[in-house]
């Protein structure tokens, strides 16, 4: 295996790993941090629902779906950058 090919693989993995870590951190915020503060958020309301409830039921679900599409879009761009797309 040539050095440039090895460097490309290393840079590709570095970008992929950074993207994965960023997605997991955002996921953890929506999965663990917001529900932990639901009691405080319930003091406010949104569309007649307590804000903590709304974030946990609707907001987190929407955020997870957006994260899936964002991660897929960015990973495709990373793969294209390194010539690994099909």
PDB file of N, CA, C and O in Angstrom:
ATOM      1  N   UNK A   1       0.842  -1.172   0.000  1.00  0.00           N
ATOM      2  CA  UNK A   1       0.000   0.000   0.000  1.00  0.00           C
ATOM      3  C   UNK A   1       0.894   1.245   0.000  1.00  0.00           C
ATOM      4  O   UNK A   1       1.861   1.312   0.759  1.00  0.00           O
ATOM      5  N   UNK A   2       0.582   2.210  -0.832  1.00  0.00           N
ATOM      6  CA  UNK A   2       1.426   3.399  -0.944  1.00  0.00           C
ATOM      7  C   UNK A   2       1.174   4.347   0.225  1.00  0.00           C
ATOM      8  O   UNK A   2       0.151   4.271   0.905  1.00  0.00           O
ATOM      9  N   UNK A   3       2.144   5.247   0.437  1.00  0.00           N
ATOM     10  CA  UNK A   3       2.021   6.207   1.530  1.00  0.00           C
ATOM     11  C   UNK A   3       0.854   7.163   1.328  1.00  0.00           C
ATOM     12  O   UNK A   3       0.167   7.498   2.293  1.00  0.00           O
ATOM     13  N   UNK A   4       0.609   7.615   0.081  1.00  0.00           N
ATOM     14  CA  UNK A   4      -0.494   8.555  -0.161  1.00  0.00           C
ATOM     15  C   UNK A   4      -1.839   7.878   0.074  1.00  0.00           C
ATOM     16  O   UNK A   4      -2.768   8.509   0.577  1.00  0.00           O
ATOM     17  N   UNK A   5      -1.953   6.596  -0.287  1.00  0.00           N
ATOM     18  CA  UNK A   5      -3.183   5.859  -0.038  1.00  0.00           C
ATOM     19  C   UNK A   5      -3.413   5.696   1.459  1.00  0.00           C
ATOM     20  O   UNK A   5      -4.540   5.818   1.941  1.00  0.00           O
ATOM     21  N   UNK A   6      -2.349   5.423   2.179  1.00  0.00           N
ATOM     22  CA  UNK A   6      -2.425   5.289   3.631  1.00  0.00           C
ATOM     23  C   UNK A   6      -2.801   6.624   4.276  1.00  0.00           C
ATOM     24  O   UNK A   6      -3.595   6.659   5.217  1.00  0.00           O
ATOM     25  N   UNK A   7      -2.230   7.724   3.769  1.00  0.00           N
ATOM     26  CA  UNK A   7      -2.571   9.050   4.283  1.00  0.00           C
ATOM     27  C   UNK A   7      -4.032   9.380   4.015  1.00  0.00           C
ATOM     28  O   UNK A   7      -4.717   9.917   4.886  1.00  0.00           O
ATOM     29  N   UNK A   8      -4.520   9.059   2.803  1.00  0.00           N
ATOM     30  CA  UNK A   8      -5.930   9.298   2.471  1.00  0.00           C
ATOM     31  C   UNK A   8      -6.856   8.525   3.396  1.00  0.00           C
ATOM     32  O   UNK A   8      -7.855   9.061   3.876  1.00  0.00           O
ATOM     33  N   UNK A   9      -6.522   7.264   3.646  1.00  0.00           N
ATOM     34  CA  UNK A   9      -7.342   6.461   4.558  1.00  0.00           C
ATOM     35  C   UNK A   9      -7.336   7.059   5.958  1.00  0.00           C
ATOM     36  O   UNK A   9      -8.372   7.102   6.621  1.00  0.00           O
ATOM     37  N   UNK A  10      -6.188   7.516   6.403  1.00  0.00           N
ATOM     38  CA  UNK A  10      -6.087   8.125   7.727  1.00  0.00           C
ATOM     39  C   UNK A  10      -6.891   9.403   7.839  1.00  0.00           C
ATOM     40  O   UNK A  10      -7.579   9.621   8.837  1.00  0.00           O
ATOM     41  N   UNK A  11      -6.811  10.255   6.820  1.00  0.00           N
ATOM     42  CA  UNK A  11      -7.582  11.506   6.836  1.00  0.00           C
ATOM     43  C   UNK A  11      -9.076  11.221   6.726  1.00  0.00           C
ATOM     44  O   UNK A  11      -9.888  11.884   7.372  1.00  0.00           O
ATOM     45  N   UNK A  12      -9.438  10.234   5.907  1.00  0.00           N
ATOM     46  CA  UNK A  12     -10.844   9.850   5.778  1.00  0.00           C
ATOM     47  C   UNK A  12     -11.385   9.372   7.121  1.00  0.00           C
ATOM     48  O   UNK A  12     -12.467   9.780   7.543  1.00  0.00           O
ATOM     49  N   UNK A  13     -10.630   8.508   7.787  1.00  0.00           N
ATOM     50  CA  UNK A  13     -11.065   7.993   9.087  1.00  0.00           C
ATOM     51  C   UNK A  13     -11.128   9.114  10.122  1.00  0.00           C
ATOM     52  O   UNK A  13     -12.036   9.129  10.953  1.00  0.00           O
ATOM     53  N   UNK A  14     -10.186  10.045  10.085  1.00  0.00           N
ATOM     54  CA  UNK A  14     -10.188  11.163  11.036  1.00  0.00           C
ATOM     55  C   UNK A  14     -11.459  12.000  10.882  1.00  0.00           C
ATOM     56  O   UNK A  14     -12.099  12.354  11.872  1.00  0.00           O
ATOM     57  N   UNK A  15     -11.818  12.313   9.633  1.00  0.00           N
ATOM     58  CA  UNK A  15     -13.030  13.102   9.396  1.00  0.00           C
ATOM     59  C   UNK A  15     -14.279  12.309   9.775  1.00  0.00           C
ATOM     60  O   UNK A  15     -15.213  12.864  10.353  1.00  0.00           O
ATOM     61  N   UNK A  16     -14.301  11.027   9.456  1.00  0.00           N
ATOM     62  CA  UNK A  16     -15.447  10.183   9.804  1.00  0.00           C
ATOM     63  C   UNK A  16     -15.600  10.079  11.311  1.00  0.00           C
ATOM     64  O   UNK A  16     -16.711  10.167  11.835  1.00  0.00           O
ATOM     65  N   UNK A  17     -14.496   9.893  12.001  1.00  0.00           N
ATOM     66  CA  UNK A  17     -14.528   9.795  13.463  1.00  0.00           C
ATOM     67  C   UNK A  17     -14.998  11.097  14.092  1.00  0.00           C
ATOM     68  O   UNK A  17     -15.795  11.077  15.031  1.00  0.00           O
ATOM     69  N   UNK A  18     -14.515  12.234  13.587  1.00  0.00           N
ATOM     70  CA  UNK A  18     -14.943  13.532  14.115  1.00  0.00           C
ATOM     71  C   UNK A  18     -16.442  13.742  13.913  1.00  0.00           C
ATOM     72  O   UNK A  18     -17.137  14.219  14.809  1.00  0.00           O
ATOM     73  N   UNK A  19     -16.925  13.385  12.742  1.00  0.00           N
ATOM     74  CA  UNK A  19     -18.362  13.501  12.472  1.00  0.00           C
ATOM     75  C   UNK A  19     -19.163  12.617  13.416  1.00  0.00           C
ATOM     76  O   UNK A  19     -20.178  13.052  13.962  1.00  0.00           O
ATOM     77  N   UNK A  20     -18.721  11.394  13.611  1.00  0.00           N
ATOM     78  CA  UNK A  20     -19.425  10.466  14.491  1.00  0.00           C
ATOM     79  C   UNK A  20     -19.448  10.973  15.927  1.00  0.00           C
ATOM     80  O   UNK A  20     -20.479  10.889  16.594  1.00  0.00           O
ATOM     81  N   UNK A  21     -18.340  11.490  16.404  1.00  0.00           N
ATOM     82  CA  UNK A  21     -18.279  12.023  17.771  1.00  0.00           C
ATOM     83  C   UNK A  21     -19.221  13.210  17.915  1.00  0.00           C
ATOM     84  O   UNK A  21     -19.939  13.312  18.910  1.00  0.00           O
ATOM     85  N   UNK A  22     -19.228  14.114  16.925  1.00  0.00           N
ATOM     86  CA  UNK A  22     -20.113  15.276  16.983  1.00  0.00           C
ATOM     87  C   UNK A  22     -21.584  14.836  17.024  1.00  0.00           C
ATOM     88  O   UNK A  22     -22.367  15.364  17.814  1.00  0.00           O
ATOM     89  N   UNK A  23     -21.954  13.882  16.183  1.00  0.00           N
ATOM     90  CA  UNK A  23     -23.330  13.390  16.142  1.00  0.00           C
ATOM     91  C   UNK A  23     -23.700  12.744  17.477  1.00  0.00           C
ATOM     92  O   UNK A  23     -24.799  12.965  17.987  1.00  0.00           O
ATOM     93  N   UNK A  24     -22.798  11.952  18.042  1.00  0.00           N
ATOM     94  CA  UNK A  24     -23.085  11.298  19.325  1.00  0.00           C
ATOM     95  C   UNK A  24     -23.223  12.290  20.468  1.00  0.00           C
ATOM     96  O   UNK A  24     -24.041  12.083  21.365  1.00  0.00           O
ATOM     97  N   UNK A  25     -22.443  13.361  20.455  1.00  0.00           N
ATOM     98  CA  UNK A  25     -22.556  14.383  21.503  1.00  0.00           C
ATOM     99  C   UNK A  25     -23.918  15.080  21.403  1.00  0.00           C
ATOM    100  O   UNK A  25     -24.594  15.275  22.413  1.00  0.00           O
ATOM    101  N   UNK A  26     -24.312  15.449  20.201  1.00  0.00           N
ATOM    102  CA  UNK A  26     -25.622  16.096  20.015  1.00  0.00           C
ATOM    103  C   UNK A  26     -26.736  15.133  20.407  1.00  0.00           C
ATOM    104  O   UNK A  26     -27.704  15.536  21.051  1.00  0.00           O
ATOM    105  N   UNK A  27     -26.608  13.864  20.024  1.00  0.00           N
ATOM    106  CA  UNK A  27     -27.592  12.854  20.386  1.00  0.00           C
ATOM    107  C   UNK A  27     -27.694  12.737  21.909  1.00  0.00           C
ATOM    108  O   UNK A  27     -28.799  12.674  22.449  1.00  0.00           O
ATOM    109  N   UNK A  28     -26.570  12.706  22.596  1.00  0.00           N
ATOM    110  CA  UNK A  28     -26.562  12.581  24.056  1.00  0.00           C
ATOM    111  C   UNK A  28     -27.242  13.771  24.720  1.00  0.00           C
ATOM    112  O   UNK A  28     -27.934  13.614  25.725  1.00  0.00           O
ATOM    113  N   UNK A  29     -27.047  14.954  24.163  1.00  0.00           N
ATOM    114  CA  UNK A  29     -27.709  16.135  24.723  1.00  0.00           C
ATOM    115  C   UNK A  29     -29.217  15.976  24.651  1.00  0.00           C
ATOM    116  O   UNK A  29     -29.919  16.222  25.632  1.00  0.00           O
ATOM    117  N   UNK A  30     -29.720  15.563  23.487  1.00  0.00           N
ATOM    118  CA  UNK A  30     -31.163  15.393  23.330  1.00  0.00           C
ATOM    119  C   UNK A  30     -31.698  14.178  24.077  1.00  0.00           C
ATOM    120  O   UNK A  30     -32.853  14.181  24.503  1.00  0.00           O
ATOM    121  N   UNK A  31     -30.883  13.142  24.246  1.00  0.00           N
ATOM    122  CA  UNK A  31     -31.349  11.922  24.894  1.00  0.00           C
ATOM    123  C   UNK A  31     -31.240  11.973  26.417  1.00  0.00           C
ATOM    124  O   UNK A  31     -32.065  11.374  27.107  1.00  0.00           O
ATOM    125  N   UNK A  32     -30.241  12.674  26.958  1.00  0.00           N
ATOM    126  CA  UNK A  32     -29.999  12.636  28.392  1.00  0.00           C
ATOM    127  C   UNK A  32     -30.086  13.992  29.084  1.00  0.00           C
ATOM    128  O   UNK A  32     -30.643  14.088  30.178  1.00  0.00           O
ATOM    129  N   UNK A  33     -29.548  15.034  28.469  1.00  0.00           N
ATOM    130  CA  UNK A  33     -29.481  16.330  29.138  1.00  0.00           C
ATOM    131  C   UNK A  33     -30.854  16.999  29.182  1.00  0.00           C
ATOM    132  O   UNK A  33     -31.305  17.403  30.254  1.00  0.00           O
ATOM    133  N   UNK A  34     -31.519  17.121  28.045  1.00  0.00           N
ATOM    134  CA  UNK A  34     -32.840  17.759  28.043  1.00  0.00           C
ATOM    135  C   UNK A  34     -33.840  17.045  28.947  1.00  0.00           C
ATOM    136  O   UNK A  34     -34.538  17.720  29.705  1.00  0.00           O
ATOM    137  N   UNK A  35     -33.948  15.710  28.907  1.00  0.00           N
ATOM    138  CA  UNK A  35     -34.864  15.055  29.847  1.00  0.00           C
ATOM    139  C   UNK A  35     -34.481  15.267  31.315  1.00  0.00           C
ATOM    140  O   UNK A  35     -35.357  15.288  32.179  1.00  0.00           O
ATOM    141  N   UNK A  36     -33.200  15.423  31.608  1.00  0.00           N
ATOM    142  CA  UNK A  36     -32.774  15.665  32.988  1.00  0.00           C
ATOM    143  C   UNK A  36     -33.277  17.004  33.496  1.00  0.00           C
ATOM    144  O   UNK A  36     -33.478  17.176  34.698  1.00  0.00           O
ATOM    145  N   UNK A  37     -33.484  17.961  32.588  1.00  0.00           N
ATOM    146  CA  UNK A  37     -33.972  19.274  32.969  1.00  0.00           C
ATOM    147  C   UNK A  37     -35.445  19.460  32.637  1.00  0.00           C
ATOM    148  O   UNK A  37     -35.923  20.593  32.569  1.00  0.00           O
ATOM    149  N   UNK A  38     -36.165  18.378  32.432  1.00  0.00           N
ATOM    150  CA  UNK A  38     -37.578  18.465  32.049  1.00  0.00           C
ATOM    151  C   UNK A  38     -38.404  19.171  33.111  1.00  0.00           C
ATOM    152  O   UNK A  38     -39.317  19.927  32.780  1.00  0.00           O
ATOM    153  N   UNK A  39     -38.101  18.938  34.376  1.00  0.00           N
ATOM    154  CA  UNK A  39     -38.878  19.565  35.452  1.00  0.00           C
ATOM    155  C   UNK A  39     -38.772  21.091  35.378  1.00  0.00           C
ATOM    156  O   UNK A  39     -39.771  21.797  35.512  1.00  0.00           O
ATOM    157  N   UNK A  40     -37.553  21.589  35.165  1.00  0.00           N
ATOM    158  CA  UNK A  40     -37.364  23.034  35.050  1.00  0.00           C
ATOM    159  C   UNK A  40     -38.003  23.569  33.769  1.00  0.00           C
ATOM    160  O   UNK A  40     -38.573  24.660  33.761  1.00  0.00           O
ATOM    161  N   UNK A  41     -37.905  22.795  32.687  1.00  0.00           N
ATOM    162  CA  UNK A  41     -38.483  23.226  31.414  1.00  0.00           C
ATOM    163  C   UNK A  41     -40.010  23.221  31.458  1.00  0.00           C
ATOM    164  O   UNK A  41     -40.648  23.959  30.707  1.00  0.00           O
ATOM    165  N   UNK A  42     -40.601  22.403  32.322  1.00  0.00           N
ATOM    166  CA  UNK A  42     -42.058  22.331  32.408  1.00  0.00           C
ATOM    167  C   UNK A  42     -42.685  23.603  32.964  1.00  0.00           C
ATOM    168  O   UNK A  42     -43.901  23.776  32.884  1.00  0.00           O
ATOM    169  N   UNK A  43     -41.881  24.487  33.520  1.00  0.00           N
ATOM    170  CA  UNK A  43     -42.404  25.763  34.004  1.00  0.00           C
ATOM    171  C   UNK A  43     -42.815  26.672  32.849  1.00  0.00           C
ATOM    172  O   UNK A  43     -43.564  27.628  33.047  1.00  0.00           O
ATOM    173  N   UNK A  44     -42.326  26.377  31.643  1.00  0.00           N
ATOM    174  CA  UNK A  44     -42.713  27.110  30.437  1.00  0.00           C
ATOM    175  C   UNK A  44     -43.587  26.193  29.593  1.00  0.00           C
ATOM    176  O   UNK A  44     -43.585  24.975  29.778  1.00  0.00           O
ATOM    177  N   UNK A  45     -44.330  26.785  28.668  1.00  0.00           N
ATOM    178  CA  UNK A  45     -45.166  25.943  27.813  1.00  0.00           C
ATOM    179  C   UNK A  45     -44.972  26.306  26.346  1.00  0.00           C
ATOM    180  O   UNK A  45     -44.531  27.405  26.009  1.00  0.00           O
ATOM    181  N   UNK A  46     -45.315  25.348  25.483  1.00  0.00           N
ATOM    182  CA  UNK A  46     -45.239  25.534  24.044  1.00  0.00           C
ATOM    183  C   UNK A  46     -46.469  24.865  23.443  1.00  0.00           C
ATOM    184  O   UNK A  46     -46.679  23.666  23.626  1.00  0.00           O
ATOM    185  N   UNK A  47     -47.274  25.630  22.735  1.00  0.00           N
ATOM    186  CA  UNK A  47     -48.522  25.147  22.150  1.00  0.00           C
ATOM    187  C   UNK A  47     -49.425  24.494  23.190  1.00  0.00           C
ATOM    188  O   UNK A  47     -50.145  23.543  22.888  1.00  0.00           O
ATOM    189  N   UNK A  48     -49.383  25.006  24.402  1.00  0.00           N
ATOM    190  CA  UNK A  48     -50.222  24.487  25.476  1.00  0.00           C
ATOM    191  C   UNK A  48     -49.659  23.286  26.202  1.00  0.00           C
ATOM    192  O   UNK A  48     -50.250  22.833  27.182  1.00  0.00           O
ATOM    193  N   UNK A  49     -48.534  22.754  25.751  1.00  0.00           N
ATOM    194  CA  UNK A  49     -47.906  21.619  26.423  1.00  0.00           C
ATOM    195  C   UNK A  49     -46.740  22.119  27.260  1.00  0.00           C
ATOM    196  O   UNK A  49     -46.085  23.092  26.888  1.00  0.00           O
ATOM    197  N   UNK A  50     -46.473  21.465  28.387  1.00  0.00           N
ATOM    198  CA  UNK A  50     -45.263  21.820  29.146  1.00  0.00           C
ATOM    199  C   UNK A  50     -44.037  21.636  28.261  1.00  0.00           C
ATOM    200  O   UNK A  50     -43.938  20.644  27.539  1.00  0.00           O
ATOM    201  N   UNK A  51     -43.107  22.579  28.309  1.00  0.00           N
ATOM    202  CA  UNK A  51     -41.955  22.578  27.408  1.00  0.00           C
ATOM    203  C   UNK A  51     -41.090  21.330  27.571  1.00  0.00           C
ATOM    204  O   UNK A  51     -40.601  20.790  26.579  1.00  0.00           O
ATOM    205  N   UNK A  52     -40.894  20.864  28.796  1.00  0.00           N
ATOM    206  CA  UNK A  52     -40.103  19.652  29.025  1.00  0.00           C
ATOM    207  C   UNK A  52     -40.730  18.443  28.353  1.00  0.00           C
ATOM    208  O   UNK A  52     -40.035  17.639  27.733  1.00  0.00           O
ATOM    209  N   UNK A  53     -42.034  18.317  28.478  1.00  0.00           N
ATOM    210  CA  UNK A  53     -42.749  17.222  27.823  1.00  0.00           C
ATOM    211  C   UNK A  53     -42.618  17.337  26.312  1.00  0.00           C
ATOM    212  O   UNK A  53     -42.340  16.350  25.630  1.00  0.00           O
ATOM    213  N   UNK A  54     -42.819  18.538  25.793  1.00  0.00           N
ATOM    214  CA  UNK A  54     -42.757  18.744  24.349  1.00  0.00           C
ATOM    215  C   UNK A  54     -41.372  18.403  23.807  1.00  0.00           C
ATOM    216  O   UNK A  54     -41.257  17.740  22.776  1.00  0.00           O
ATOM    217  N   UNK A  55     -40.304  18.856  24.503  1.00  0.00           N
ATOM    218  CA  UNK A  55     -38.942  18.543  24.062  1.00  0.00           C
ATOM    219  C   UNK A  55     -38.696  17.037  24.061  1.00  0.00           C
ATOM    220  O   UNK A  55     -38.119  16.499  23.115  1.00  0.00           O
ATOM    221  N   UNK A  56     -39.134  16.359  25.120  1.00  0.00           N
ATOM    222  CA  UNK A  56     -38.870  14.914  25.224  1.00  0.00           C
ATOM    223  C   UNK A  56     -39.661  14.116  24.202  1.00  0.00           C
ATOM    224  O   UNK A  56     -39.147  13.150  23.639  1.00  0.00           O
ATOM    225  N   UNK A  57     -40.901  14.507  23.957  1.00  0.00           N
ATOM    226  CA  UNK A  57     -41.744  13.714  23.069  1.00  0.00           C
ATOM    227  C   UNK A  57     -41.558  14.097  21.604  1.00  0.00           C
ATOM    228  O   UNK A  57     -41.368  13.220  20.761  1.00  0.00           O
ATOM    229  N   UNK A  58     -41.609  15.369  21.289  1.00  0.00           N
ATOM    230  CA  UNK A  58     -41.560  15.806  19.905  1.00  0.00           C
ATOM    231  C   UNK A  58     -40.168  16.284  19.486  1.00  0.00           C
ATOM    232  O   UNK A  58     -39.657  15.890  18.438  1.00  0.00           O
ATOM    233  N   UNK A  59     -39.575  17.116  20.297  1.00  0.00           N
ATOM    234  CA  UNK A  59     -38.304  17.729  19.934  1.00  0.00           C
ATOM    235  C   UNK A  59     -37.174  16.739  19.771  1.00  0.00           C
ATOM    236  O   UNK A  59     -36.412  16.820  18.807  1.00  0.00           O
ATOM    237  N   UNK A  60     -37.053  15.802  20.702  1.00  0.00           N
ATOM    238  CA  UNK A  60     -35.981  14.814  20.615  1.00  0.00           C
ATOM    239  C   UNK A  60     -36.163  13.919  19.397  1.00  0.00           C
ATOM    240  O   UNK A  60     -35.197  13.612  18.700  1.00  0.00           O
ATOM    241  N   UNK A  61     -37.376  13.507  19.144  1.00  0.00           N
ATOM    242  CA  UNK A  61     -37.635  12.657  17.984  1.00  0.00           C
ATOM    243  C   UNK A  61     -37.282  13.375  16.686  1.00  0.00           C
ATOM    244  O   UNK A  61     -36.648  12.795  15.804  1.00  0.00           O
ATOM    245  N   UNK A  62     -37.689  14.623  16.569  1.00  0.00           N
ATOM    246  CA  UNK A  62     -37.355  15.404  15.372  1.00  0.00           C
ATOM    247  C   UNK A  62     -35.844  15.592  15.262  1.00  0.00           C
ATOM    248  O   UNK A  62     -35.285  15.495  14.169  1.00  0.00           O
ATOM    249  N   UNK A  63     -35.185  15.860  16.379  1.00  0.00           N
ATOM    250  CA  UNK A  63     -33.730  16.047  16.371  1.00  0.00           C
ATOM    251  C   UNK A  63     -33.016  14.775  15.925  1.00  0.00           C
ATOM    252  O   UNK A  63     -32.040  14.852  15.179  1.00  0.00           O
ATOM    253  N   UNK A  64     -33.479  13.616  16.363  1.00  0.00           N
ATOM    254  CA  UNK A  64     -32.846  12.356  15.973  1.00  0.00           C
ATOM    255  C   UNK A  64     -32.978  12.112  14.479  1.00  0.00           C
ATOM    256  O   UNK A  64     -32.026  11.668  13.838  1.00  0.00           O
ATOM    257  N   UNK A  65     -34.142  12.396  13.918  1.00  0.00           N
ATOM    258  CA  UNK A  65     -34.348  12.209  12.476  1.00  0.00           C
ATOM    259  C   UNK A  65     -33.459  13.180  11.695  1.00  0.00           C
ATOM    260  O   UNK A  65     -32.853  12.795  10.695  1.00  0.00           O
ATOM    261  N   UNK A  66     -33.378  14.425  12.143  1.00  0.00           N
ATOM    262  CA  UNK A  66     -32.510  15.410  11.488  1.00  0.00           C
ATOM    263  C   UNK A  66     -31.050  14.977  11.572  1.00  0.00           C
ATOM    264  O   UNK A  66     -30.305  15.118  10.603  1.00  0.00           O
ATOM    265  N   UNK A  67     -30.636  14.449  12.728  1.00  0.00           N
ATOM    266  CA  UNK A  67     -29.266  13.968  12.891  1.00  0.00           C
ATOM    267  C   UNK A  67     -28.944  12.838  11.914  1.00  0.00           C
ATOM    268  O   UNK A  67     -27.843  12.785  11.366  1.00  0.00           O
ATOM    269  N   UNK A  68     -29.899  11.939  11.697  1.00  0.00           N
ATOM    270  CA  UNK A  68     -29.676  10.834  10.761  1.00  0.00           C
ATOM    271  C   UNK A  68     -29.410  11.375   9.365  1.00  0.00           C
ATOM    272  O   UNK A  68     -28.452  10.964   8.710  1.00  0.00           O
ATOM    273  N   UNK A  69     -30.258  12.301   8.904  1.00  0.00           N
ATOM    274  CA  UNK A  69     -30.085  12.846   7.567  1.00  0.00           C
ATOM    275  C   UNK A  69     -28.810  13.680   7.455  1.00  0.00           C
ATOM    276  O   UNK A  69     -28.115  13.610   6.441  1.00  0.00           O
ATOM    277  N   UNK A  70     -28.495  14.471   8.489  1.00  0.00           N
ATOM    278  CA  UNK A  70     -27.279  15.279   8.472  1.00  0.00           C
ATOM    279  C   UNK A  70     -26.043  14.399   8.424  1.00  0.00           C
ATOM    280  O   UNK A  70     -25.128  14.654   7.641  1.00  0.00           O
ATOM    281  N   UNK A  71     -26.009  13.362   9.255  1.00  0.00           N
ATOM    282  CA  UNK A  71     -24.852  12.473   9.287  1.00  0.00           C
ATOM    283  C   UNK A  71     -24.677  11.775   7.945  1.00  0.00           C
ATOM    284  O   UNK A  71     -23.551  11.646   7.464  1.00  0.00           O
ATOM    285  N   UNK A  72     -25.747  11.330   7.343  1.00  0.00           N
ATOM    286  CA  UNK A  72     -25.671  10.667   6.042  1.00  0.00           C
ATOM    287  C   UNK A  72     -25.169  11.632   4.968  1.00  0.00           C
ATOM    288  O   UNK A  72     -24.324  11.265   4.151  1.00  0.00           O
ATOM    289  N   UNK A  73     -25.675  12.843   4.965  1.00  0.00           N
ATOM    290  CA  UNK A  73     -25.256  13.860   3.992  1.00  0.00           C
ATOM    291  C   UNK A  73     -23.776  14.189   4.129  1.00  0.00           C
ATOM    292  O   UNK A  73     -23.053  14.242   3.134  1.00  0.00           O
ATOM    293  N   UNK A  74     -23.320  14.412   5.376  1.00  0.00           N
ATOM    294  CA  UNK A  74     -21.912  14.746   5.600  1.00  0.00           C
ATOM    295  C   UNK A  74     -21.002  13.564   5.279  1.00  0.00           C
ATOM    296  O   UNK A  74     -19.929  13.758   4.709  1.00  0.00           O
ATOM    297  N   UNK A  75     -21.407  12.343   5.632  1.00  0.00           N
ATOM    298  CA  UNK A  75     -20.568  11.183   5.348  1.00  0.00           C
ATOM    299  C   UNK A  75     -20.453  10.971   3.841  1.00  0.00           C
ATOM    300  O   UNK A  75     -19.386  10.597   3.354  1.00  0.00           O
ATOM    301  N   UNK A  76     -21.524  11.201   3.103  1.00  0.00           N
ATOM    302  CA  UNK A  76     -21.439  11.120   1.637  1.00  0.00           C
ATOM    303  C   UNK A  76     -20.448  12.138   1.093  1.00  0.00           C
ATOM    304  O   UNK A  76     -19.683  11.834   0.178  1.00  0.00           O
ATOM    305  N   UNK A  77     -20.457  13.351   1.654  1.00  0.00           N
ATOM    306  CA  UNK A  77     -19.511  14.381   1.209  1.00  0.00           C
ATOM    307  C   UNK A  77     -18.074  13.983   1.536  1.00  0.00           C
ATOM    308  O   UNK A  77     -17.171  14.203   0.730  1.00  0.00           O
ATOM    309  N   UNK A  78     -17.861  13.405   2.705  1.00  0.00           N
ATOM    310  CA  UNK A  78     -16.519  12.947   3.087  1.00  0.00           C
ATOM    311  C   UNK A  78     -16.065  11.822   2.159  1.00  0.00           C
ATOM    312  O   UNK A  78     -14.923  11.817   1.699  1.00  0.00           O
ATOM    313  N   UNK A  79     -16.953  10.875   1.887  1.00  0.00           N
ATOM    314  CA  UNK A  79     -16.612   9.781   0.970  1.00  0.00           C
ATOM    315  C   UNK A  79     -16.293  10.303  -0.421  1.00  0.00           C
ATOM    316  O   UNK A  79     -15.346   9.838  -1.056  1.00  0.00           O
ATOM    317  N   UNK A  80     -17.076  11.269  -0.900  1.00  0.00           N
ATOM    318  CA  UNK A  80     -16.806  11.862  -2.216  1.00  0.00           C
ATOM    319  C   UNK A  80     -15.451  12.555  -2.243  1.00  0.00           C
ATOM    320  O   UNK A  80     -14.711  12.454  -3.222  1.00  0.00           O
ATOM    321  N   UNK A  81     -15.135  13.256  -1.169  1.00  0.00           N
ATOM    322  CA  UNK A  81     -13.858  13.982  -1.080  1.00  0.00           C
ATOM    323  C   UNK A  81     -12.665  13.040  -1.231  1.00  0.00           C
ATOM    324  O   UNK A  81     -11.643  13.419  -1.804  1.00  0.00           O
ATOM    325  N   UNK A  82     -12.789  11.838  -0.728  1.00  0.00           N
ATOM    326  CA  UNK A  82     -11.678  10.888  -0.778  1.00  0.00           C
ATOM    327  C   UNK A  82     -11.855   9.827  -1.859  1.00  0.00           C
ATOM    328  O   UNK A  82     -11.109   8.849  -1.901  1.00  0.00           O
ATOM    329  N   UNK A  83     -12.836  10.018  -2.728  1.00  0.00           N
ATOM    330  CA  UNK A  83     -13.036   9.106  -3.850  1.00  0.00           C
ATOM    331  C   UNK A  83     -13.535   7.730  -3.455  1.00  0.00           C
ATOM    332  O   UNK A  83     -13.210   6.740  -4.111  1.00  0.00           O
ATOM    333  N   UNK A  84     -14.318   7.657  -2.394  1.00  0.00           N
ATOM    334  CA  UNK A  84     -14.809   6.363  -1.916  1.00  0.00           C
ATOM    335  C   UNK A  84     -16.288   6.150  -2.173  1.00  0.00           C
ATOM    336  O   UNK A  84     -16.851   5.148  -1.732  1.00  0.00           O
ATOM    337  N   UNK A  85     -16.930   7.076  -2.882  1.00  0.00           N
ATOM    338  CA  UNK A  85     -18.354   6.918  -3.152  1.00  0.00           C
ATOM    339  C   UNK A  85     -18.549   5.967  -4.317  1.00  0.00           C
ATOM    340  O   UNK A  85     -17.647   5.755  -5.127  1.00  0.00           O
ATOM    341  N   UNK A  86     -19.726   5.407  -4.383  1.00  0.00           N
ATOM    342  CA  UNK A  86     -20.013   4.431  -5.453  1.00  0.00           C
ATOM    343  C   UNK A  86     -20.570   5.101  -6.675  1.00  0.00           C
ATOM    344  O   UNK A  86     -20.865   4.431  -7.665  1.00  0.00           O
TER     345      UNK A  86
END
